[in-house]
Amino acid sequence: MKTLFTQTLRPALALFILLSVVTGLAYPLAVTGVAQLLFPWQANGSLVLQGGQPVGSAPIGQSFTDPGHFWGRPSATGPQPYNAAASTGSNLGPLNPALTDAVKARVAALQAADPGNAAPVPVDLVTASGSGLDPEISLAAAHYQAPRVARVRGLPPAQITALIERHAQRPWLGVLGEPRVNVLALNLALDAGAR
């Protein structure tokens, strides 16, 4: 006569061990190996290097507040901006007074940094994304900031506009996505050209 162990516990234990090996060891090793083989840059964090040292990650924004740099989209992460461990949106609805106050403060900061700019402020410069980590801004947001960056750096506005266009990323296949620019890449190019 079969015991409880042989009927129930031994098959359950054997299945537990098998699934632990497959899902806890074999599958992660296989996925890591394939990622390293096919997508090594992405699998290793999409690190942006300058002089052999990492200065950021391409898919994660950074906080730039110096008027001589392009500013990215506001981050909703805490305790510091662009905290990848705390990726989240603000979850504030359009009628929430806290969102209205935050947008007004961001518009005021942009206008204070460039008081002569009377152009409408692009929405992506004053609202956070769903992840709070966006590394890119629209071309409109970059062009809005171009006069300030040119003035602060003492460069011709046409040179800054040309830099934006050189770093512009167009929609994939011409239809998927919006024209945009990576703020870190743009600022690194700006710093390299300003030396």
Summary of the structure (lengths in Angstrom):
residues: 195
radius of gyration: 23.9
end to end distance: 85.2
largest distance: 91.4
contacts: 496
relative contact order: 0.12
helix: 51%
strand: 10%
